[in-house]
């Protein structure tokens, strides 16, 4: 493409006499058979001929990426216990400082608990604060919060946990789990925190 342009430019420069001679002959003149190599300047002359480095290597802005799915309860627990090591004993979806967050209450030991607020989209910590440890959580039961949630979701296939809490129910520790969006609609369940048995379930 660039060679053709260069030859055309050479053809129109010679004197009229040479132009007439070229027209009167069926064979190509030497000037027409010369192959001219395009210079680097020619290669970049047209924006349609070569893309600029910016066009080919510019990364997509992070703000143009679609937002990912929100953290579920188990992912929020994992994020919170990385920040404050311990056992999750309660949690729920709420808002804080204009952001959608999970609050996760982490039992650090038999006397201390910390509430950690986790951004639901990024998993980043928003804030943390000391929290009173309920008596039922002074000794942790056999089932973790994640295991109690997994058991509760059996009564709400496809549901999403909105809130969970370690409570005393029928004289013993139980995981209370509130769910939405499952095939059975809005549900709540009490799961025995030692045996995993469903103690009660119903519409939340």
TAJO-V350565 format. One record per backbone hydrogen bond with DSSP energy under -1.0 kcal/mol. NH is the residue of the N-H (numbers start at 1). CO is the residue of the C=O. If there is no record, write none. Layout:
# TAJO-V350565
NH/CO
NH/CO
This chain:
# TAJO-V350565
5/1
6/2
7/3
8/4
9/5
10/6
11/7
12/8
19/15
20/16
21/17
22/18
23/19
24/20
32/29
33/29
43/39
44/40
45/42
49/46
56/52
57/53
58/54
64/61
65/62
71/120
76/72
77/73
78/74
79/75
80/76
81/77
83/79
84/80
87/107
89/105
90/105
91/164
92/103
93/162
94/101
96/99
99/96
101/94
102/118
103/92
104/116
105/90
106/114
107/87
108/112
109/112
114/106
115/129
116/104
117/127
118/102
119/124
120/100
123/119
126/117
129/115
131/113
137/134
138/135
143/193
148/144
149/145
150/146
151/147
152/148
153/149
154/151
155/152
156/153
159/156
160/180
162/178
163/178
164/91
165/176
166/89
167/174
169/172
172/169
174/167
175/191
176/165
177/189
178/163
179/187
180/160
183/157
185/182
187/179
188/202
189/177
190/200
191/175
192/197
193/173
196/192
199/190
200/190
202/188
